Amino acid sequence: MTTTETASTPPPPADAARSTSAPPGRRTNWFGAFWRWHFYGAVIVIPVLFALSVSGMTYMFRAQVDAWTHPGVLTVTVPTEADRLPLSDQESAVRAAFPDREVLSVTDNSGDRATVFVTEDATESRNVYVDPYTAAITGDLHLDDLVSTWAERVHGDLLLGDGEVGDRIVELGASWAIVLTITGFILFFTGRRPRSIAVRKKVKGSRLRQAHAIVGLPVGLGILMLVVSGLPWTGVWGNLASSIASGSSDSLWGDDPGAESTVKEQIEASNGSSSPAGWEIADLPTANSTGSGTPISIDSATAAARAEGAPEPYFVTYPEGVTGVYSVYGYQWANNGNPAESDVSLQKTVHVDQYSGDALEVYSYDDLSLLSKTVANGIAIHEGRRFGPINMLLTTLFCLAVIFMCVSAPMMWWSRRGNASGLAAPPRPVAHRRQSDPARRSSRSRVLPAAVRPVGAGDPCHRPLLDPAHTGGSEVLRLSVM
């Protein structure tokens, strides 16, 4: 019998065994993928965000802007130690000056701001401004005469009319802003080192890219908050949220057996602006006057609301027909200095019988559902009111920062585009084969991060950001950073 040597051949190296047991993998260029998403998202979002930022900031300062464009109309000189006249006296002045018009509503104000009566004749409605200290008429304006009206329309539908087209474009841009923000966050953190290298080497355009990234981090957080708080006003998201809030298990308001309709149409027809009714109060039921005889004055109606604890100054709609009521609103939507503009928990609405002066129904913040309370506070932050002057200052800085982002992004694209033709979008990410040698992979990863990738010098979509002398090779290293 013969024997055989069994241990004559040494085992193969570990690397060889690993190379024969499985094919080398591929590494996905995630930075390039997110950059491409960020680029195409910006194409959709930038025009919308720019329009929303400019119009939103204008609308936030609407009291100042409208007063500046109509001097002596919306603001008056306040006499020393003078008190505002009763609303009934100011109403009498309006009726005397415009006997053919019906008075729909009145917005009381404070300080040097005029009282606003919304009037209507057979053809149109107009705002009549009254000096609250002398009852003198200071002006008579149509809605289209106000800058704030146009700012609100741009903010709502981009001046594309009352149809759904403008609203859907705004909603699409706002929704894609979420994608833009998330991809921007990813690019910020994964591209920190390439941006720093480019700044140190004083690469052309690197400081603008760095500024865009640094400003974009806090702006992104603000965009997420403002987009989410603003979407309840849009068509698709808003209708969905409203239907959820108005469902049987989470209704905005309790049942009102005396109500025949809601206040939405009444407010929007008589509030003297193009703004819609407040989201959380649009479905608030009205009430019906049950008495008869001589109607009470508006002073009696506001006195009834005051007795119920509604904060002043008020926005008041006049009764419609013989069963209508005075609806007195101490809420955040009148832009008249009401404390509920910053503390929405104070808002209260009182329906007053036009004959007896009794408070028929009282609705307050406590009657809101949890969703409606959340939306109400979100809108107050969105409009720069929730935390007083600090909120307004931060919102102003935010709008300016968004404008900077919208301007700097095309500048970065133009610089990167060079002599390329067309859109010059970031190239489609290509999966690169992994190196089989771990030591080689480690040495390469220590040189530059994955965000820095070799690109041929002839690539028309890129321009070199690092000189080949610093790379030790014939390829040009490109910093793939927006």
Phi, psi and omega per residue, in radians:
M1 nan 2.469 3.105
T2 -1.882 2.718 3.107
T3 -1.970 2.720 -3.102
T4 -2.060 2.387 3.065
E5 -1.258 2.147 -3.071
T6 -1.784 -0.254 -3.061
A7 -2.095 0.604 -3.076
S8 -1.427 -0.415 -3.071
T9 -1.852 2.144 3.140
P10 -1.217 2.666 3.117
P11 -1.168 2.645 3.140
P12 -1.204 2.745 3.099
P13 -1.033 2.679 -3.109
A14 -1.066 -0.702 -3.130
D15 -1.121 -0.659 -3.133
A16 -1.165 -0.731 3.110
A17 -1.074 -0.710 -3.118
R18 -1.180 -0.626 -3.098
S19 -1.256 -0.524 -3.134
T20 -1.507 -0.381 -3.084
S21 -1.427 -0.438 -3.106
A22 -2.629 2.469 3.114
P23 -1.238 2.657 3.114
P24 -1.082 2.502 -3.110
G25 -1.470 -3.117 3.119
R26 -2.129 2.542 -3.126
R27 -1.861 2.144 3.132
T28 -1.390 2.357 3.102
N29 -1.450 1.421 -3.080
W30 -1.151 -0.622 3.109
F31 -1.025 -0.815 3.124
G32 -1.094 -0.649 3.140
A33 -1.138 -0.810 -3.133
F34 -1.209 -0.584 3.091
W35 -1.103 -0.725 3.138
R36 -1.126 -0.747 3.057
W37 -1.063 -0.735 -3.127
H38 -1.106 -0.677 -3.122
F39 -1.145 -0.906 -3.101
Y40 -1.199 -0.565 3.028
G41 -1.087 -0.674 3.137
A42 -1.151 -0.613 3.122
V43 -1.036 -0.671 -3.138
I44 -1.372 -0.708 -2.900
V45 -1.499 -0.674 -2.977
I46 -0.961 -0.852 3.141
P47 -1.061 -0.674 -3.124
V48 -1.219 -0.816 -3.116
L49 -1.107 -0.663 3.122
F50 -1.098 -0.805 3.138
A51 -1.125 -0.722 -3.136
L52 -1.172 -0.644 -3.119
S53 -1.185 -0.812 -3.125
V54 -1.165 -0.836 -3.118
S55 -1.200 -0.648 3.125
G56 -1.148 -0.724 3.119
M57 -1.166 -0.668 3.086
T58 -1.104 -0.766 -3.110
Y59 -1.190 -0.576 3.118
M60 -1.099 -0.593 3.114
F61 -1.792 0.541 -3.049
R62 -1.057 -0.632 3.134
A63 -1.089 -0.737 -3.133
Q64 -1.284 -0.729 -3.098
V65 -1.159 -0.805 -3.138
D66 -1.147 -0.667 3.103
A67 -1.154 -0.634 -3.135
W68 -1.220 -0.642 -3.125
T69 -1.406 -0.254 3.094
H70 -2.310 1.235 -3.075
P71 -1.064 2.401 3.105
G72 1.385 0.038 -3.133
V73 -1.842 -0.965 -3.086
L74 -1.503 -0.312 3.084
T75 -2.212 2.681 -3.073
V76 -2.324 2.955 3.043
T77 -1.479 2.247 -3.108
V78 -1.583 2.034 3.104
P79 -1.149 2.713 3.134
T80 -1.145 2.278 3.092
E81 0.916 0.648 3.132
A82 -1.772 2.615 3.069
D83 -1.908 2.651 3.081
R84 -1.192 2.433 3.135
L85 -1.234 2.734 3.063
P86 -0.999 2.598 -3.139
L87 -1.066 -0.544 3.138
S88 -1.126 -0.639 3.091
D89 -1.150 -0.732 3.118
Q90 -1.185 -0.647 3.088
E91 -1.089 -0.702 3.134
S92 -1.074 -0.663 3.116
A93 -1.127 -0.685 3.128
V94 -1.159 -0.790 -3.121
R95 -1.146 -0.586 3.118
A96 -1.231 -0.656 -3.125
A97 -1.335 -0.528 -3.091
F98 -2.322 1.258 -3.049
P99 -1.153 -0.341 -3.108
D100 -1.569 0.018 -3.098
R101 -1.847 2.630 3.036
E102 -1.680 2.416 3.097
V103 -1.548 2.121 -3.099
L104 -1.657 -0.693 -3.076
S105 -2.799 2.972 3.057
V106 -2.496 2.413 3.032
T107 -2.000 1.902 3.073
D108 -1.347 2.669 -3.112
N109 -2.302 -2.884 3.101
S110 -2.488 2.876 3.109
G111 1.123 -2.283 -3.058
D112 -1.658 0.207 -3.109
R113 -1.573 2.370 -3.094
A114 -1.256 2.699 3.013
T115 -1.344 2.454 -3.063
V116 -1.998 2.072 3.029
F117 -1.860 2.213 3.071
V118 -1.628 2.121 -3.088
T119 -2.089 2.815 -3.101
E120 -2.535 2.369 2.993
D121 -1.981 -2.769 -3.049
A122 -1.242 -0.293 -3.018
T123 -2.033 -0.588 -3.035
E124 -2.761 2.955 3.034
S125 -1.906 2.584 -3.123
R126 -2.461 2.641 3.089
N127 -1.601 2.222 3.075
V128 -1.910 2.200 -3.087
Y129 -1.815 2.337 -3.039
V130 -2.197 2.335 3.014
D131 -1.185 2.018 -3.053
P132 -1.255 -0.161 -3.108
Y133 -1.754 -0.367 -3.127
T134 -2.182 -0.165 -3.072
A135 1.122 0.361 3.082
A136 -1.473 2.475 3.092
I137 -1.325 2.153 -3.114
T138 -1.745 -0.317 -3.137
G139 -3.112 2.876 -3.130
D140 -2.506 1.832 -2.984
L141 -2.177 2.589 2.971
H142 -1.515 2.737 3.126
L143 -0.954 -0.692 -3.094
D144 -1.193 -0.182 3.093
D145 -1.397 -0.164 -3.060
L146 -1.731 2.318 3.087
V147 -1.071 -0.648 -3.108
S148 -1.075 -0.545 3.112
T149 -1.094 -0.806 -3.139
W150 -1.205 -0.629 3.088
A151 -1.101 -0.727 -3.141
E152 -1.156 -0.665 3.136
R153 -1.191 -0.715 3.063
V154 -1.066 -0.757 -3.100
H155 -1.157 -0.505 -3.079
G156 -1.612 -0.744 -3.057
D157 -2.496 0.275 3.082
L158 1.012 0.497 3.129
L159 1.103 0.495 3.131
L160 -1.698 0.241 3.042
G161 1.691 -3.099 -3.072
D162 -1.448 -0.023 3.110
G163 -1.296 -2.925 -3.052
E164 -1.631 -0.150 -3.017
V165 -1.096 -0.944 -3.116
G166 -1.089 -0.740 3.129
D167 -1.071 -0.722 -3.126
R168 -1.204 -0.610 3.100
I169 -1.151 -0.770 3.091
V170 -1.064 -0.757 -3.132
E171 -1.151 -0.695 3.102
L172 -1.108 -0.805 3.121
G173 -1.093 -0.727 3.137
A174 -1.147 -0.664 3.136
S175 -1.200 -0.727 3.101
W176 -1.212 -0.374 3.069
A177 -1.080 -0.506 3.074
I178 -1.144 -0.770 3.093
V179 -1.097 -0.772 3.141
L180 -1.042 -0.713 -3.113
T181 -1.191 -0.797 -3.112
I182 -1.124 -0.799 3.107
T183 -1.152 -0.583 3.083
G184 -1.112 -0.690 3.080
F185 -1.066 -0.759 -3.131
I186 -1.105 -0.765 3.121
L187 -1.152 -0.583 3.139
F188 -1.069 -0.843 -3.049
F189 -1.374 -0.636 -3.128
T190 -1.387 -0.327 -3.101
G191 -1.853 0.251 -3.087
R192 -1.077 -0.836 -3.065
R193 -1.171 -0.798 3.088
P194 -1.026 -0.687 3.126
R195 -1.127 -0.712 3.133
S196 -1.118 -0.699 3.115
I197 -1.105 -0.755 -3.129
A198 -1.117 -0.698 3.124
V199 -1.133 -0.757 -3.136
R200 -1.100 -0.621 3.139
K201 -1.496 0.048 3.109
K202 0.978 0.738 3.093
V203 -1.175 2.450 -3.134
K204 -1.034 2.253 3.113
G205 1.497 -0.105 -3.064
S206 -1.201 -0.610 3.139
R207 -1.185 -0.638 3.090
L208 -1.149 -0.717 3.084
R209 -1.085 -0.716 3.132
Q210 -1.139 -0.750 3.113
A211 -1.109 -0.717 3.117
H212 -1.051 -0.732 -3.125
A213 -1.211 -0.783 -3.084
I214 -1.175 -0.765 3.113
V215 -1.179 -0.605 -3.082
G216 -1.166 -0.456 -3.108
L217 -1.102 -0.986 3.087
P218 -1.206 -0.578 3.130
V219 -1.100 -0.655 3.118
G220 -1.047 -0.724 3.097
L221 -1.101 -0.727 3.118
G222 -1.149 -0.661 3.120
I223 -1.083 -0.767 3.129
L224 -1.039 -0.771 -3.116
M225 -1.166 -0.808 -3.083
L226 -1.240 -0.629 3.113
V227 -1.141 -0.807 -3.129
V228 -1.113 -0.699 -3.124
S229 -1.320 -0.387 -3.134
G230 -1.593 -0.380 -3.098
L231 -1.083 -0.485 3.070
P232 -1.032 -0.264 3.114
W233 -1.522 -0.203 -3.043
T234 -1.483 3.029 -3.031
G235 -1.225 -0.969 -3.046
V236 -1.340 -1.028 3.138
W237 -1.058 -0.750 -3.080
G238 -1.125 -0.776 3.124
N239 -1.122 -0.645 3.111
L240 -1.142 -0.805 3.139
A241 -1.120 -0.696 -3.137
S242 -1.141 -0.694 3.133
S243 -1.176 -0.604 3.083
I244 -1.173 -0.793 -3.101
A245 -1.193 -0.499 -3.087
S246 -1.637 0.055 -3.139
G247 -1.147 2.907 -3.061
S248 -1.095 -0.481 -3.100
S249 -1.599 -0.117 -3.075
D250 -2.643 0.919 -3.061
S251 -1.272 2.665 -3.139
L252 -1.238 -0.630 -3.040
W253 -2.415 2.755 3.064
G254 -1.297 2.902 3.125
D255 -1.169 2.490 3.081
D256 -2.177 1.721 -3.046
P257 -1.084 -0.337 -3.127
G258 -1.611 0.009 -3.057
A259 -1.565 2.498 3.070
E260 -1.963 -0.273 -3.109
S261 -2.741 -3.136 3.079
T262 -1.826 3.030 -3.054
V263 -1.526 -0.106 -3.047
K264 -0.928 -0.990 -3.103
E265 -1.119 -0.666 -3.115
Q266 -1.108 -0.784 -3.132
I267 -1.172 -0.830 -3.066
E268 -1.161 -0.421 3.126
A269 -1.502 -0.207 -2.995
S270 -2.376 0.149 -3.068
N271 -1.534 0.018 3.049
G272 1.285 0.309 3.099
S273 -2.559 3.048 3.103
S274 -1.614 0.085 -3.105
S275 -1.282 2.522 3.060
P276 -1.288 2.910 3.076
A277 -1.109 2.628 3.122
G278 -0.911 2.354 -3.010
W279 -0.970 -0.798 -3.009
E280 -1.437 -0.134 3.127
I281 -1.983 -0.024 -3.046
A282 -1.051 -0.575 -3.126
D283 -1.653 0.214 3.123
L284 -1.141 2.262 -3.112
P285 -1.241 2.624 2.974
T286 -1.548 -3.061 3.085
A287 -2.372 3.062 -3.116
N288 -2.153 2.347 3.021
S289 -1.269 2.387 -3.075
T290 -1.910 -0.154 -3.096
G291 -1.543 -2.833 3.107
S292 -2.760 2.961 3.122
G293 1.927 -2.546 -3.086
T294 -1.507 2.188 3.125
P295 -1.112 2.653 3.094
I296 -1.337 2.920 3.088
S297 -1.449 2.880 3.110
I298 -1.146 -0.475 3.082
D299 -1.111 -0.676 3.105
S300 -1.183 -0.637 3.124
A301 -1.139 -0.784 3.125
T302 -1.201 -0.525 3.087
A303 -1.139 -0.662 3.105
A304 -1.137 -0.700 3.110
A305 -1.188 -0.662 3.109
R306 -1.089 -0.689 3.129
A307 -1.145 -0.447 3.114
E308 -1.514 -0.017 3.089
G309 1.537 0.271 3.091
A310 -1.250 2.315 -3.099
P311 -1.265 2.566 3.111
E312 -1.806 2.869 -0.041
P313 -1.325 2.843 -2.963
Y314 -1.860 2.722 2.811
F315 -1.917 2.197 -3.019
V316 -2.205 2.254 2.985
T317 -1.746 2.457 -3.096
Y318 -1.435 2.771 -3.123
P319 -1.094 2.483 3.048
E320 -1.808 1.905 3.118
G321 1.343 -3.045 -3.035
V322 -1.308 -0.315 3.130
T323 -1.845 0.055 -3.123
G324 -1.245 2.957 -3.110
V325 -2.259 2.788 2.873
Y326 -1.361 2.157 3.046
S327 -1.863 2.006 -3.055
V328 -1.866 2.100 -3.065
Y329 -1.949 2.065 2.920
G330 -1.869 1.456 -2.968
Y331 -2.449 -3.040 -2.983
Q332 -1.548 -0.022 -2.927
W333 -1.750 -0.116 -3.016
A334 -1.509 -0.205 -3.107
N335 0.920 0.784 -3.093
N336 -2.164 0.326 3.107
G337 1.473 0.249 3.096
N338 -1.173 2.399 -3.132
P339 -1.060 -0.361 3.106
A340 -1.208 -0.218 3.091
E341 -1.125 -0.561 3.104
S342 -1.782 -0.678 3.091
D343 -1.917 1.595 -3.019
V344 -1.165 -0.286 3.131
S345 -1.204 -0.206 -3.133
L346 -1.495 -0.261 -2.973
Q347 -1.141 2.520 -3.110
K348 -2.691 2.450 3.107
T349 -2.109 2.358 -3.094
V350 -2.228 2.172 3.012
H351 -1.638 2.185 -3.036
V352 -2.030 2.283 3.087
D353 -1.066 2.232 -3.055
Q354 -1.265 -0.182 -3.135
Y355 -1.854 -0.809 -3.073
S356 -1.598 -0.386 -3.078
G357 1.393 0.164 3.134
D358 -1.396 2.562 3.045
A359 -1.376 1.917 -3.088
L360 -1.393 -0.738 3.136
E361 -2.499 2.497 3.106
V362 -2.261 2.198 3.135
Y363 -2.150 2.332 -3.087
S364 -2.302 3.130 3.124
Y365 -1.034 -0.589 -3.112
D366 -1.143 -0.357 3.132
D367 -1.450 -0.136 -3.122
L368 -1.309 2.639 2.994
S369 -1.288 2.933 -3.138
L370 -1.090 -0.713 3.119
L371 -1.103 -0.750 -3.128
S372 -1.173 -0.637 3.072
K373 -1.104 -0.719 3.135
T374 -1.104 -0.790 3.130
V375 -1.116 -0.727 -3.124
A376 -1.049 -0.772 3.110
N377 -1.218 -0.646 3.117
G378 -1.107 -0.709 3.119
I379 -1.161 -0.664 3.111
A380 -1.083 -0.669 3.064
I381 -1.219 -0.753 -3.129
H382 -0.981 -0.702 -3.108
E383 -1.586 0.129 3.053
G384 1.314 0.513 -3.057
R385 -2.027 -0.419 -2.909
R386 -1.030 -0.680 -3.084
F387 -2.013 0.537 3.028
G388 1.211 -2.584 -3.087
P389 -1.025 -0.572 3.129
I390 -1.102 -0.761 3.108
N391 -1.062 -0.758 -3.141
M392 -1.124 -0.712 3.119
L393 -1.115 -0.812 -3.130
L394 -1.130 -0.677 3.123
T395 -1.165 -0.652 3.086
T396 -1.105 -0.819 3.107
L397 -1.074 -0.667 3.122
F398 -1.095 -0.821 3.138
C399 -1.053 -0.749 3.112
L400 -1.109 -0.683 3.122
A401 -1.152 -0.686 3.101
V402 -1.117 -0.714 3.089
I403 -1.058 -0.733 3.081
F404 -1.054 -0.763 3.137
M405 -1.101 -0.696 -3.126
C406 -1.200 -0.499 3.125
V407 -1.505 -0.705 -3.075
S408 -1.229 -0.554 -3.125
A409 -1.081 -0.859 3.075
P410 -1.101 -0.577 3.092
M411 -1.114 -0.735 3.096
M412 -1.104 -0.752 3.124
W413 -1.076 -0.759 -3.127
W414 -1.105 -0.694 3.117
S415 -1.152 -0.712 -3.132
R416 -1.282 -0.544 -3.061
R417 -1.108 -0.693 3.133
G418 1.071 -2.227 -3.120
N419 -1.687 0.181 -3.118
A420 -1.203 2.767 3.104
S421 -1.875 2.828 3.092
G422 1.354 -2.722 -3.069
L423 -1.273 -0.458 -3.140
A424 0.921 0.861 3.125
A425 -1.254 2.796 3.035
P426 -0.986 2.463 -3.073
P427 -1.111 2.697 3.101
R428 -1.113 2.292 -3.125
P429 -1.088 2.399 3.119
V430 -2.071 2.304 3.116
A431 -1.250 2.218 -3.130
H432 -1.717 2.452 3.134
R433 -1.206 2.337 3.133
R434 -1.215 2.600 3.047
Q435 -1.317 2.393 -3.111
S436 -1.350 -0.389 -3.103
D437 -1.566 1.979 -3.122
P438 -1.060 -0.628 -3.126
A439 -1.153 -0.657 3.131
R440 -1.194 -0.729 3.104
R441 -1.066 -0.697 -3.109
S442 -1.156 -0.706 -3.115
S443 -1.179 -0.655 3.130
R444 -1.192 -0.662 -3.105
S445 -1.220 -0.398 3.123
R446 -1.384 -0.309 -3.113
V447 -1.329 -0.973 -3.133
L448 -2.562 2.607 3.138
P449 -1.253 3.021 -3.087
A450 -1.087 -0.387 -3.117
A451 -1.216 -0.262 3.104
V452 -1.786 1.992 -3.014
R453 -2.215 2.572 3.104
P454 -1.261 2.358 3.109
V455 -2.333 2.431 3.122
G456 -1.035 2.498 -3.094
A457 -1.107 -0.339 -3.124
G458 -1.586 0.055 -3.126
D459 -1.099 2.027 -3.053
P460 -1.239 -0.271 -3.091
C461 -1.555 -0.043 -3.058
H462 -2.360 2.732 3.020
R463 -2.210 2.471 -3.062
P464 -1.121 2.374 3.100
L465 -1.903 -0.289 3.060
L466 -2.176 2.391 3.131
D467 -1.233 2.453 3.140
P468 -1.015 -0.430 -3.140
A469 -1.089 -0.446 -3.129
H470 -1.562 -0.086 -3.055
T471 -1.856 -0.302 3.128
G472 1.285 0.368 -3.117
G473 -2.664 3.031 -3.126
S474 -1.426 -0.306 3.128
E475 -1.397 2.632 3.077
V476 -1.611 2.198 3.084
L477 -1.463 2.207 -3.075
R478 -1.900 2.251 3.046
L479 -1.429 1.881 -3.088
S480 -1.454 1.292 -3.115
V481 -2.258 2.397 3.112
M482 -1.202 nan nan
